[in-house]
């Protein structure tokens, strides 16, 4: 009842400002609260803040009225707070002061400190131009919603209902769609011409159909392995490039660490980039040591290891996979067992091709074969280059930030009186 009454009041406000709206056709006035104006652009901004999957809720006039209701309530309560003298209260003034400090400090940090040392403007722009096709190109992207039904006749029926205005696309999703995307009003996100479509995979006929649509147009029924689709094009973003300003900080990071920096770190600290000693192992799991001794005796008598796995192993997870337990890493975990130092030491004492004596764990007795064995060794630079770049970048940014804070402290003559601190 409250929402209906408020929406009714908003409707009256809308009617009363109709003449004013006409004076500003580019950004019509849609509400006034105590002299505070709300324009269409204010409402649009709020809608843009809503995640795409939920934005459809505010595409209709009814949905926009609900959002406008919230905005009106906020303005009304703010005016009431002002009239009641809230801004003069010391506690409110403290909160406003704190919020002001946080906002200003954050914006300064984001703009001047967070990204680390910035290269020259010309270096940044030259890098952008050189690599924009390779790194910053954006494919044309279509945001779509879909209805999926079992047969073409149903798809044609639903499409006619939508065209005749008897139902909206979103209502038809709720009523007719049999796809899991129904939970998000049929929204399956943005797709490009080379996208994998959720539940369908890569389908050129599907993407060709999508990119042939105009905004808000509903497709003809389209068949896939999931059923018959009706697709509505919500919006289309043309092919282009990420704006320079959006990637400025990303580009700056490329200048932070040179190939020489990476090579120097790799050479000086190679022990940090070691691949652990590892064994690829298979096993036969038995319940008792007596069983394990008996099976091991058969192996030594010439029985095939895989045959013994299938015949005797109690491990249902690996018995049909020739006993394969995958890789065991030094100081790692044994699949299905967990951390077991005795098991690990017994296995790493073997050479490739060796078969162990029975080894006891919490699951039983194991006869283990080492299929492959690799010693601990330094990983190739190509495998750790990204890791090194990331670590060096973070260190350089951290050092830069600390230096900038020191400059600010010096500029503003910061003093800290630790002697006046008292434990609580």
HELIX and SHEET records of a PDB file:
HELIX    1   1 UNK A    2  UNK A   16  1                                  15    
HELIX    2   2 UNK A   18  UNK A   23  1                                   6    
HELIX    3   3 UNK A   40  UNK A   48  1                                   9    
HELIX    4   4 UNK A   52  UNK A   55  1                                   4    
HELIX    5   5 UNK A   56  UNK A   58  5                                   3    
HELIX    6   6 UNK A   61  UNK A   83  1                                  23    
HELIX    7   7 UNK A   86  UNK A   88  5                                   3    
HELIX    8   8 UNK A   90  UNK A  108  1                                  19    
HELIX    9   9 UNK A  109  UNK A  113  3                                   5    
HELIX   10  10 UNK A  121  UNK A  135  1                                  15    
HELIX   11  11 UNK A  152  UNK A  163  1                                  12    
HELIX   12  12 UNK A  169  UNK A  176  1                                   8    
HELIX   13  13 UNK A  180  UNK A  184  5                                   5    
HELIX   14  14 UNK A  204  UNK A  211  1                                   8    
HELIX   15  15 UNK A  244  UNK A  256  1                                  13    
HELIX   16  16 UNK A  259  UNK A  268  1                                  10    
HELIX   17  17 UNK A  270  UNK A  273  5                                   4    
HELIX   18  18 UNK A  289  UNK A  300  1                                  12    
HELIX   19  19 UNK A  305  UNK A  312  1                                   8    
HELIX   20  20 UNK A  319  UNK A  321  5                                   3    
HELIX   21  21 UNK A  341  UNK A  348  1                                   8    
HELIX   22  22 UNK A  381  UNK A  411  1                                  31    
HELIX   23  23 UNK A  418  UNK A  420  5                                   3    
SHEET    1   A 2 UNK A  29  UNK A  33  0                                        
SHEET    2   A 2 UNK A  36  UNK A  39 -1                                        
SHEET    1   B 2 UNK A 137  UNK A 138  0                                        
SHEET    2   B 2 UNK A 240  UNK A 241 -1                                        
SHEET    1   C 4 UNK A 187  UNK A 191  0                                        
SHEET    2   C 4 UNK A 141  UNK A 149 -1                                        
SHEET    3   C 4 UNK A 227  UNK A 237 -1                                        
SHEET    4   C 4 UNK A 222  UNK A 224 -1                                        
SHEET    1   D 2 UNK A 196  UNK A 197  0                                        
SHEET    2   D 2 UNK A 201  UNK A 202 -1                                        
SHEET    1   E 2 UNK A 274  UNK A 275  0                                        
SHEET    2   E 2 UNK A 377  UNK A 378 -1                                        
SHEET    1   F 4 UNK A 324  UNK A 329  0                                        
SHEET    2   F 4 UNK A 278  UNK A 286 -1                                        
SHEET    3   F 4 UNK A 364  UNK A 374 -1                                        
SHEET    4   F 4 UNK A 359  UNK A 361 -1                                        
END                                                                             
